[in-house]
């Protein structure tokens, strides 16, 4: 028996991207490097942000916009480190958009920020369609999710600048083929940077910090 | 510093739920037990379906509707077991809807089916808003996603009949508090059935099979 495949229509974007350009101009005025962090639920967005704050906050002034359907669990964790943070609750919405981020920017001390992390809603589909004003799109893939995810959620993998492959500490207990994963990702996105890490154990994190410090320097130089 | 919380508006549903009622009536005519399976990407929807097919296909005639943004990887796996399957590709859409499922039903031998699994798109937010015609909503939470997910994606946990807690084989390597997870889930949904399993090792699966066989019997009795 052959498998029947039915393809249905795509959604239409609104005026989001014009607002994203406005945000980008506003952020550029302050020289802020802005990273839009996307992933499935529980892949490690907050863990990456927290680990990065601990490492880099002596070198760069960080702020965070947290996007969630509900709760302020993540923002509370960032706040506990003394970092300026705004929580955006989407009340059921499946992604941040540029208008929400504008509201976030209105509530942050932009003149005192070098690096802004925007933690998007946990979702491998919808966030990719909405520019926010970021310099860099970063997505986190979590090893327990499996190595076939680039085939099933291709748009996000195709469109990102950086893929953090998190939870590599679980590799011995998973059927995850990193070579197959890399092949799938680079097939969609030849220039992408893939960084395997464990936010839990710290494995691979120096390469991420080095990459980020380079991006911060490049931003300062304009 | 207190955390700033911004709440933005909700989406509006279309005529989906009327079509879902039509699907439900159509499925009831054939006495088909229909289960809508939802989860994050990579939590184990296909693994649960494949393991269940292997266990139960002597006792019940199974069919599957596979929903994905792209690819037919999952449908190919089901098809390899000789089970009728339709792949629906949403081309960027973040959930199945009742109209897509109707097209799936048009392509299945309904008179020869006792149990229909509908594997929704991997997403903990959008699928919950769209009834498909199912008897049972089932969601899979994967242990590596963390025990705080009920707080961050409350609508899906509040609205489901069954929560399968998958990948319990990884428990020794995770900071996952099952008691806290259960408390969070039952706080949102006091009557929910929570079944911890490992689709990989088979741990806990007998309880799921037993529950499913009970649901099949109840359906046959009408």
Interface residues (C-beta under 8 A of the other chain):
Chain A: X1 X2 X3 X4 X5 X6 X7 X8 X9 X10 X11 X40 X41 X42 X43 X68 X69 X70 X71 X72 X73 X74 X75 X76 X79 X82 X84 X85 X86 X87 X88 X89 X90 X91 X92 X93 X94 X99 X100 X103 X104 X107 X121 X122 X123 X124 X125 X126 X129 X142 X144 X145 X146 X148 X149 X151 X152 X153 X154 X155 X167 X169 X170 X173 X175 X200
Chain B: X1 X2 X3 X4 X5 X6 X7 X8 X9 X10 X11 X40 X41 X42 X43 X68 X69 X70 X71 X72 X73 X74 X75 X76 X79 X82 X84 X85 X86 X87 X88 X89 X90 X91 X92 X93 X94 X99 X100 X103 X104 X107 X121 X122 X123 X124 X125 X126 X129 X142 X144 X145 X146 X148 X149 X151 X152 X153 X154 X155 X167 X169 X170 X173 X175 X200
